[in-house]
Amino acid sequence: MNTTSHYFSKTGIIVSAVSLMSAPSLFAADASVLQRYVIDGGWPMILIGMLILCLIALCVFNFMNLTRAKFVPDDLKAGLMDHMINCRIRSAIELGASHPSYLGRMMAYALPNVDARKPEDLGRDYVEDAIADFTINENRKSMTLINYISLIAQAAPMLGLFGTVLGMVGAFGTLASGDGSADPSALAGDISVALLTTLWGLVTAIPSLTAYFFFKNKLSNLVAECHQTSEELLNASIQTVNGDAHLAKIPEGIAV
């Protein structure tokens, strides 16, 4: 056991020593890459970097917000269906109002428009109009943060183009000041600004455009599922109220 412990401790010391010896070269390599692909882009890279941070924050928020648990939770759907099948509209309204989900708030807003004086459809038109009003108001709030992603997708290439123009202006200024014999290193710095800002502008814009349509479609699908669920809930109550009348229209048998 002592020999084994001594062997592992010696191995650990060697690995640690190798890691410490190689650390400076790794840091130097990282610094070189950072200098070459980011810092050489000049101060416009700060603006593009801010857009990248905003994009990450918006994507994280939308990933957390656009979920079935916050739009159409299964437990709420089952509870509402139980109330609506038994025509307990007030209980369904109370249940929806107590739940912070999209479906709960939509049902709490729309179900007060159910009209028991119209047993044939329970005032379906008024309920559907209320659902449409709720959807317009709520979708506007949800789409605001998704539209900011679209804004980033449009702004990032513009900032990249701005950096390109800035770099080219600097390059031509360097050529003009040097009477045709400009310092290649100074000229390369201006060209780096031109190319790197364009590169990072596109690197930011492409994922932003993808994320925009992804979250937009996800919101549309979740809202459509809420609408389908509300239709099923209303149909359940209408079927319960008119079940006997509906069955009376269906003959038990047909005489030949």
C-alpha positions as CSV (number, residue, x, y, z in Angstrom):
1,M,0.0,0.0,0.0
2,N,2.8,2.4,0.8
3,T,4.5,1.7,-2.5
4,T,1.2,2.3,-4.4
5,S,0.5,5.5,-2.5
6,H,4.0,6.7,-3.2
7,Y,3.6,5.9,-6.9
8,F,0.3,7.8,-7.3
9,S,1.6,10.8,-5.3
10,K,4.7,10.9,-7.5
11,T,2.5,10.7,-10.6
12,G,0.3,13.5,-9.3
13,I,3.4,15.7,-8.8
14,I,4.6,15.0,-12.3
15,V,1.2,15.8,-13.8
16,S,0.9,19.0,-11.8
17,A,4.4,20.1,-12.9
18,V,3.7,19.4,-16.5
19,S,0.4,21.4,-16.2
20,L,2.1,24.3,-14.6
21,M,4.9,24.3,-17.3
22,S,2.4,24.2,-20.1
23,A,0.0,26.8,-18.6
24,P,1.9,29.8,-19.8
25,S,2.0,28.5,-23.4
26,L,-1.8,27.8,-23.3
27,F,-2.5,31.3,-21.9
28,A,-0.2,32.8,-24.5
29,A,-2.1,30.8,-27.2
30,D,-5.5,32.0,-25.9
31,A,-4.2,35.6,-25.7
32,S,-2.9,35.3,-29.3
33,V,-6.3,34.0,-30.6
34,L,-8.2,36.7,-28.6
35,Q,-5.9,39.4,-30.0
36,R,-6.1,38.1,-33.6
37,Y,-9.9,37.5,-33.8
38,V,-11.4,40.0,-31.4
39,I,-9.2,42.8,-30.2
40,D,-7.8,43.6,-33.6
41,G,-11.3,44.4,-34.7
42,G,-11.1,47.7,-32.8
43,W,-13.7,49.5,-30.7
44,P,-16.7,48.5,-33.0
45,M,-16.2,45.0,-31.5
46,I,-17.4,46.4,-28.2
47,L,-20.8,47.2,-29.7
48,I,-21.0,43.8,-31.4
49,G,-20.0,42.1,-28.2
50,M,-22.9,43.9,-26.4
51,L,-25.3,42.6,-29.0
52,I,-24.0,39.1,-28.5
53,L,-24.6,39.4,-24.7
54,C,-28.1,40.7,-25.3
55,L,-28.8,37.8,-27.7
56,I,-27.7,35.2,-25.2
57,A,-29.8,36.8,-22.5
58,L,-32.9,37.0,-24.7
59,C,-32.5,33.3,-25.8
60,V,-32.2,32.1,-22.2
61,F,-35.3,34.1,-21.2
62,N,-37.4,32.8,-24.1
63,F,-36.2,29.2,-23.5
64,M,-37.4,29.5,-19.9
65,N,-40.6,31.3,-20.8
66,L,-41.9,29.5,-23.8
67,T,-42.7,26.1,-22.3
68,R,-45.8,24.0,-22.1
69,A,-45.7,24.3,-18.3
70,K,-46.3,28.1,-18.6
71,F,-48.8,27.8,-21.5
72,V,-50.8,24.6,-21.4
73,P,-50.0,22.7,-18.2
74,D,-51.5,19.2,-18.1
75,D,-52.8,19.5,-14.6
76,L,-54.7,22.7,-15.3
77,K,-56.1,21.3,-18.5
78,A,-57.4,18.2,-16.7
79,G,-59.0,20.3,-14.0
80,L,-60.7,22.6,-16.4
81,M,-62.0,19.8,-18.5
82,D,-63.5,18.2,-15.3
83,H,-65.3,21.4,-14.5
84,M,-66.5,22.1,-18.0
85,I,-67.8,18.6,-18.6
86,N,-69.9,19.0,-15.4
87,C,-70.8,22.6,-16.5
88,R,-69.2,24.1,-13.4
89,I,-68.3,27.3,-15.2
90,R,-67.7,29.4,-12.1
91,S,-65.3,26.8,-10.7
92,A,-63.5,26.7,-14.0
93,I,-63.1,30.5,-13.9
94,E,-61.8,30.4,-10.3
95,L,-59.3,27.6,-11.2
96,G,-58.1,29.5,-14.3
97,A,-57.7,32.8,-12.3
98,S,-55.6,31.0,-9.7
99,H,-53.2,29.7,-12.2
100,P,-50.5,32.0,-13.8
101,S,-50.3,30.0,-17.1
102,Y,-51.4,31.4,-20.4
103,L,-54.4,28.9,-20.6
104,G,-55.5,29.7,-17.0
105,R,-55.5,33.5,-17.6
106,M,-57.2,33.1,-21.0
107,M,-60.0,30.9,-19.5
108,A,-60.5,33.3,-16.6
109,Y,-60.8,36.1,-19.1
110,A,-63.1,34.3,-21.6
111,L,-65.4,32.0,-19.6
112,P,-67.4,34.9,-17.9
113,N,-68.9,35.4,-21.4
114,V,-70.6,32.0,-21.3
115,D,-74.3,32.7,-21.7
116,A,-76.6,30.0,-20.1
117,R,-79.6,31.6,-21.8
118,K,-78.3,30.2,-25.1
119,P,-78.1,26.5,-24.3
120,E,-77.5,25.6,-28.0
121,D,-74.0,27.2,-28.0
122,L,-73.6,28.8,-24.6
123,G,-72.7,32.1,-26.3
124,R,-69.7,30.7,-28.2
125,D,-69.3,33.8,-30.3
126,Y,-68.8,36.0,-27.3
127,V,-66.4,33.5,-25.7
128,E,-64.3,33.3,-28.9
129,D,-64.2,37.1,-29.2
130,A,-62.9,37.3,-25.7
131,I,-60.2,34.7,-26.5
132,A,-59.2,36.7,-29.5
133,D,-58.9,39.9,-27.5
134,F,-56.8,38.1,-24.9
135,T,-54.6,36.6,-27.5
136,I,-53.8,39.9,-29.2
137,N,-52.9,41.5,-25.9
138,E,-50.8,38.7,-24.5
139,N,-49.0,37.9,-27.8
140,R,-47.9,41.5,-28.1
141,K,-46.1,41.2,-24.8
142,S,-44.5,37.8,-25.6
143,M,-43.5,39.0,-29.1
144,T,-41.7,42.1,-27.8
145,L,-38.7,40.2,-26.5
146,I,-38.7,37.9,-29.6
147,N,-38.7,41.0,-31.8
148,Y,-35.6,42.3,-30.0
149,I,-33.8,39.2,-31.4
150,S,-34.9,40.2,-34.9
151,L,-33.6,43.7,-34.1
152,I,-30.2,42.2,-33.2
153,A,-30.2,40.1,-36.4
154,Q,-30.7,43.4,-38.4
155,A,-28.3,45.6,-36.4
156,A,-25.3,43.2,-36.2
157,P,-24.6,43.3,-40.0
158,M,-25.0,47.0,-40.0
159,L,-22.4,47.4,-37.2
160,G,-20.2,45.0,-39.1
161,L,-20.6,47.2,-42.2
162,F,-19.9,50.2,-40.1
163,G,-16.6,48.6,-38.9
164,T,-15.8,47.7,-42.5
165,V,-16.2,51.3,-43.7
166,L,-14.3,52.6,-40.7
167,G,-11.4,50.2,-41.4
168,M,-11.3,51.0,-45.1
169,V,-11.3,54.7,-44.3
170,G,-8.4,54.2,-41.9
171,A,-6.6,52.1,-44.5
172,F,-6.9,54.7,-47.2
173,G,-5.9,57.4,-44.7
174,T,-2.8,55.4,-43.9
175,L,-1.9,55.1,-47.6
176,A,-2.5,58.8,-48.2
177,S,-0.3,59.8,-45.3
178,G,2.5,57.5,-46.4
179,D,2.8,58.8,-50.0
180,G,2.2,55.3,-51.3
181,S,4.7,53.7,-49.0
182,A,2.6,53.0,-45.9
183,D,3.8,50.8,-43.1
184,P,2.3,47.4,-43.8
185,S,1.6,46.7,-40.1
186,A,-0.4,49.9,-39.8
187,L,-2.3,49.0,-43.0
188,A,-2.9,45.5,-41.7
189,G,-4.5,46.9,-38.5
190,D,-7.0,48.9,-40.5
191,I,-7.8,46.0,-42.7
192,S,-8.3,43.8,-39.6
193,V,-10.9,46.3,-38.3
194,A,-12.7,46.0,-41.7
195,L,-12.7,42.3,-41.9
196,L,-13.2,41.2,-38.3
197,T,-16.2,43.5,-37.7
198,T,-17.8,42.1,-40.8
199,L,-17.1,38.5,-39.6
200,W,-18.5,39.1,-36.2
201,G,-21.5,41.0,-37.5
202,L,-22.4,37.9,-39.6
203,V,-21.6,35.5,-36.8
204,T,-24.0,37.4,-34.6
205,A,-26.7,37.9,-37.2
206,I,-27.1,34.3,-38.5
207,P,-27.8,32.7,-35.1
208,S,-30.1,35.7,-34.2
209,L,-32.2,35.2,-37.3
210,T,-32.4,31.4,-36.6
211,A,-33.4,32.1,-33.0
212,Y,-36.0,34.6,-34.0
213,F,-38.0,32.2,-36.2
214,F,-37.5,29.4,-33.7
215,F,-39.0,31.3,-30.8
216,K,-41.7,32.9,-33.0
217,N,-42.9,29.5,-34.3
218,K,-42.7,28.0,-30.8
219,L,-44.9,30.8,-29.4
220,S,-47.4,30.3,-32.3
221,N,-47.5,26.6,-31.6
222,L,-48.1,27.0,-27.9
223,V,-50.8,29.6,-28.5
224,A,-52.5,27.4,-31.1
225,E,-52.5,24.6,-28.5
226,C,-54.2,26.9,-26.0
227,H,-56.8,27.8,-28.5
228,Q,-57.5,24.1,-29.4
229,T,-57.8,23.3,-25.7
230,S,-60.2,26.2,-25.1
231,E,-62.3,24.9,-28.0
232,E,-62.4,21.4,-26.5
233,L,-63.4,22.8,-23.1
234,L,-66.3,24.8,-24.5
235,N,-67.4,21.9,-26.7
236,A,-67.4,19.7,-23.6
237,S,-69.9,21.9,-21.8
238,I,-72.1,22.4,-24.9
239,Q,-72.1,18.6,-25.4
240,T,-73.2,18.1,-21.8
241,V,-76.0,20.7,-22.0
242,N,-77.3,19.4,-25.3
243,G,-76.5,15.7,-24.9
244,D,-80.0,14.5,-24.5
245,A,-81.3,16.7,-27.4
246,H,-78.5,15.5,-29.6
247,L,-79.2,11.8,-28.8
248,A,-83.0,12.4,-29.4
249,K,-82.2,13.2,-33.0
250,I,-80.4,9.9,-33.5
251,P,-82.8,6.9,-34.2
252,E,-82.4,3.7,-32.2
253,G,-83.0,1.7,-35.3
254,I,-84.3,2.1,-38.8
255,A,-87.3,0.1,-40.0
256,V,-87.1,-1.5,-43.3
